[in-house]
Structures are given as structure tokens and as C-alpha cells.
Amino acid sequence: MRLRRVPRESQFYELFIELAEHLQDGSLVLAELSGIPVDERRAAAGRMQEICDAADASAGAVLRRLRENYVTPLDRDDLYLLSDSLRVTCHALDAVGFAMTSSAFDDLPVGALEMLALLSTQADQTLRMTQRLRGKTDQWEYVESIDTLYHRAVGLQQRVSDAVPASRRGLTYAMAAIQLSAAFVQASRSFKEIARVIGTIAVKES
């Protein structure tokens, strides 16, 4: 394959913004799931698959541009890792949506709405980060904020999966709450992985 010598810088940054917009779309679907009856959640959660498919396509476009361009605006490994971590995070949000569709939940567990708000905040901050990335590679404030939010998510996980009140509602409910809390914290950890890549870029470029 012939490599281009002139980088198409704007295309990389536009695709990162596109990927972050998929994350924001996913967080909006999760918010919708929290406000509708349990028997309607499965159908609504189906839209998450469409969002993940779009994220896969965007990440694939980044990979194609890496293959076609010899000169890139940032380290090639970092560009790949950033696009892949954004894509993986979208799928992590999908896992949260799936866990929320459990028939065990007439009402979501205590702490679940706070966790959804936290994930939404992480998605919003990630979108703003991608929008600024072209002109500002040393985004330490983003790295620090996402790290703080992740540690808050770990604390919230304990509330969502609290075994004592959950067990009073039966084993099925308790297991569903544990699955939901695990999916929540994994999604937040995925945002932390995005921040790790951004931190690596900041070290190299600042």
C-alpha cells in the first residue's frame, strides 16, 4: 500500500470527536433507560448496538488512515490506542445498558442514578477533550478529573451492589445488582484508560 507523505491531520481529530460523540449518545440512552418501565428497557437498549456499530466504523476509519499516512500529527501508536480506547468504552456503556434491562429491576438499585450521572460527566468531559486535542495536547486537567471520577465510581459500586438490602429482595435481584455495579465500574475504568492515553500524549508532546 502506498503511503502518503502529507498528513491529513484534521481527519484524525474529527474522527476522535466523532467517537466521543458516540459515547455521549450512549450515555443519553442510559439516561433514557433509567426513566422508563422495565418491560420497555430491552427495546430501548437495542439502540446501543447501533451506537457501538457506528463507533466501530469510526475506529476502523482511524486505522485505515494510519495505514495510508506515513506522517501523522501524533505518535502512531497513541493515535491507535486513543481510537481503540474510545471504541472499547462505547461497548462498555453498552454492557451497562444490558445490565439495566434485567427483569429483576422494577426500580434500579440505590446509587445507580448517581453512577449514570458520573458516566455522563465522563462522556461530556471526553467530548470536550477531543474537541480541544488538536490545539492542546497537554490536557492534564482531563486526566486528573477522569481519575477522580473513576475513584468515585468505585465507591458508588459498593452502594449499588450492597449485599444486605439487595439480598432482602431475593437472590436474583442481588445478582443483577452485582452485575450492574460491575458493568458501571468497568465503564468508568474504560474512561480512565482513555485518560491514560491522553496522559501519555501529554508527556510526549508537552
VEXMI-207047 format. One record per residue (C-alpha): residue number from 1; residue in one letter; x, y, z. Coordinates in steps of 0.02 Angstrom, whole numbers, plus 50000, padded with zeros to 5 digits. Example, Ala and Ser with C-alpha at 12.3 -4.5 7.8 and 13.67 -1.06 7.14 Angstrom:
REM VEXMI-207047
{site 1 A {50615 49775 50390}}
{site 2 S {50684 49947 50357}}
REM end
This chain:
REM VEXMI-207047
{site 1 M {50000 50000 50000}}
{site 2 R {50066 50171 49952}}
{site 3 L {50092 50288 50099}}
{site 4 R {50051 50472 50089}}
{site 5 R {50184 50593 50149}}
{site 6 V {50064 50735 50189}}
{site 7 P {49961 50700 50346}}
{site 8 R {49776 50728 50344}}
{site 9 E {49780 50796 50521}}
{site 10 S {49603 50859 50528}}
{site 11 Q {49533 50689 50484}}
{site 12 F {49610 50607 50637}}
{site 13 Y {49544 50740 50755}}
{site 14 E {49373 50741 50675}}
{site 15 L {49361 50553 50697}}
{site 16 F {49409 50567 50881}}
{site 17 I {49270 50694 50905}}
{site 18 E {49152 50577 50814}}
{site 19 L {49199 50434 50930}}
{site 20 A {49172 50543 51083}}
{site 21 E {49001 50593 51016}}
{site 22 H {48956 50408 51009}}
{site 23 L {48999 50399 51194}}
{site 24 Q {48886 50545 51231}}
{site 25 D {48747 50465 51130}}
{site 26 G {48769 50306 51231}}
{site 27 S {48757 50399 51396}}
{site 28 L {48594 50479 51336}}
{site 29 V {48521 50307 51301}}
{site 30 L {48571 50251 51476}}
{site 31 A {48483 50403 51548}}
{site 32 E {48328 50358 51449}}
{site 33 L {48333 50179 51515}}
{site 34 S {48332 50243 51694}}
{site 35 G {48167 50332 51667}}
{site 36 I {48059 50201 51579}}
{site 37 P {47971 50043 51641}}
{site 38 V {48074 49885 51648}}
{site 39 D {47973 49799 51511}}
{site 40 E {48020 49938 51390}}
{site 41 R {48206 49943 51428}}
{site 42 R {48260 49797 51317}}
{site 43 A {48191 49879 51160}}
{site 44 A {48267 50047 51204}}
{site 45 A {48435 49968 51245}}
{site 46 G {48441 49896 51069}}
{site 47 R {48492 50068 51006}}
{site 48 M {48657 50046 51098}}
{site 49 Q {48708 49915 50971}}
{site 50 E {48684 50041 50831}}
{site 51 I {48794 50165 50925}}
{site 52 C {48928 50033 50952}}
{site 53 D {48923 49987 50767}}
{site 54 A {48950 50171 50724}}
{site 55 A {49095 50179 50848}}
{site 56 D {49174 50025 50770}}
{site 57 A {49159 50108 50600}}
{site 58 S {49240 50269 50662}}
{site 59 A {49384 50173 50743}}
{site 60 G {49405 50075 50582}}
{site 61 A {49419 50239 50487}}
{site 62 V {49561 50293 50603}}
{site 63 L {49650 50129 50571}}
{site 64 R {49634 50149 50383}}
{site 65 R {49708 50323 50392}}
{site 66 L {49853 50259 50496}}
{site 67 R {49887 50130 50361}}
{site 68 E {49878 50260 50223}}
{site 69 N {49979 50401 50303}}
{site 70 Y {50164 50395 50339}}
{site 71 V {50166 50560 50433}}
{site 72 T {50039 50582 50573}}
{site 73 P {50004 50728 50691}}
{site 74 L {50040 50622 50846}}
{site 75 D {50131 50460 50881}}
{site 76 R {50050 50323 50776}}
{site 77 D {50036 50205 50925}}
{site 78 D {49948 50339 51027}}
{site 79 L {49826 50377 50887}}
{site 80 Y {49781 50193 50875}}
{site 81 L {49766 50172 51064}}
{site 82 L {49658 50326 51080}}
{site 83 S {49536 50272 50946}}
{site 84 D {49529 50095 51015}}
{site 85 S {49501 50151 51195}}
{site 86 L {49360 50265 51138}}
{site 87 R {49281 50120 51043}}
{site 88 V {49301 49999 51189}}
{site 89 T {49220 50125 51307}}
{site 90 C {49069 50133 51195}}
{site 91 H {49049 49945 51211}}
{site 92 A {49071 49961 51399}}
{site 93 L {48923 50080 51404}}
{site 94 D {48825 49951 51304}}
{site 95 A {48862 49824 51441}}
{site 96 V {48789 49944 51569}}
{site 97 G {48633 49961 51463}}
{site 98 F {48615 49773 51451}}
{site 99 A {48632 49754 51640}}
{site 100 M {48497 49886 51665}}
{site 101 T {48372 49784 51564}}
{site 102 S {48366 49644 51694}}
{site 103 S {48187 49595 51735}}
{site 104 A {48241 49594 51918}}
{site 105 F {48238 49784 51920}}
{site 106 D {48068 49863 51939}}
{site 107 D {48169 50006 52014}}
{site 108 L {48355 50024 51990}}
{site 109 P {48465 49996 52145}}
{site 110 V {48515 50138 52260}}
{site 111 G {48661 50232 52186}}
{site 112 A {48627 50182 52006}}
{site 113 L {48566 50354 51953}}
{site 114 E {48719 50434 52029}}
{site 115 M {48828 50315 51932}}
{site 116 L {48738 50357 51770}}
{site 117 A {48767 50541 51805}}
{site 118 L {48951 50505 51835}}
{site 119 L {48968 50413 51670}}
{site 120 S {48878 50556 51583}}
{site 121 T {49003 50678 51657}}
{site 122 Q {49148 50571 51597}}
{site 123 A {49072 50565 51423}}
{site 124 D {49046 50754 51418}}
{site 125 Q {49224 50787 51475}}
{site 126 T {49291 50665 51347}}
{site 127 L {49198 50753 51207}}
{site 128 R {49268 50921 51262}}
{site 129 M {49442 50845 51270}}
{site 130 T {49433 50782 51091}}
{site 131 Q {49368 50950 51031}}
{site 132 R {49523 51034 51105}}
{site 133 L {49651 50900 51066}}
{site 134 R {49712 50972 50901}}
{site 135 G {49767 51134 50982}}
{site 136 K {49805 51071 51158}}
{site 137 T {49893 50906 51184}}
{site 138 D {49939 50932 51368}}
{site 139 Q {49766 50904 51443}}
{site 140 W {49815 50859 51620}}
{site 141 E {49654 50929 51691}}
{site 142 Y {49558 50799 51593}}
{site 143 V {49671 50659 51655}}
{site 144 E {49654 50714 51836}}
{site 145 S {49466 50738 51826}}
{site 146 I {49433 50568 51747}}
{site 147 D {49544 50485 51877}}
{site 148 T {49447 50569 52018}}
{site 149 L {49281 50516 51942}}
{site 150 Y {49341 50337 51925}}
{site 151 H {49384 50326 52110}}
{site 152 R {49212 50397 52148}}
{site 153 A {49137 50262 52038}}
{site 154 V {49223 50127 52141}}
{site 155 G {49141 50199 52297}}
{site 156 L {48971 50203 52212}}
{site 157 Q {48992 50023 52158}}
{site 158 Q {48988 49971 52340}}
{site 159 R {48820 50058 52362}}
{site 160 V {48743 49983 52205}}
{site 161 S {48795 49806 52249}}
{site 162 D {48766 49819 52437}}
{site 163 A {48728 49638 52480}}
{site 164 V {48619 49668 52633}}
{site 165 P {48474 49769 52559}}
{site 166 A {48491 49678 52392}}
{site 167 S {48477 49507 52474}}
{site 168 R {48313 49558 52555}}
{site 169 R {48239 49570 52380}}
{site 170 G {48298 49396 52331}}
{site 171 L {48449 49312 52255}}
{site 172 T {48400 49359 52076}}
{site 173 Y {48393 49543 52121}}
{site 174 A {48558 49533 52217}}
{site 175 M {48648 49451 52071}}
{site 176 A {48576 49578 51948}}
{site 177 A {48633 49721 52060}}
{site 178 I {48809 49648 52067}}
{site 179 Q {48813 49630 51878}}
{site 180 L {48753 49809 51856}}
{site 181 S {48880 49880 51978}}
{site 182 A {49021 49783 51894}}
{site 183 A {48969 49849 51723}}
{site 184 F {48963 50026 51793}}
{site 185 V {49137 50023 51865}}
{site 186 Q {49208 49939 51708}}
{site 187 A {49135 50079 51601}}
{site 188 S {49213 50210 51715}}
{site 189 R {49378 50115 51708}}
{site 190 S {49367 50122 51517}}
{site 191 F {49359 50312 51527}}
{site 192 K {49511 50304 51639}}
{site 193 E {49601 50208 51501}}
{site 194 I {49561 50349 51379}}
{site 195 A {49635 50470 51505}}
{site 196 R {49792 50362 51520}}
{site 197 V {49820 50377 51332}}
{site 198 I {49792 50565 51341}}
{site 199 G {49918 50573 51483}}
{site 200 T {50045 50479 51377}}
{site 201 I {50017 50601 51234}}
{site 202 A {50039 50748 51353}}
{site 203 V {50206 50679 51415}}
{site 204 K {50270 50658 51238}}
{site 205 E {50204 50820 51164}}
{site 206 S {50215 50949 51303}}
REM end
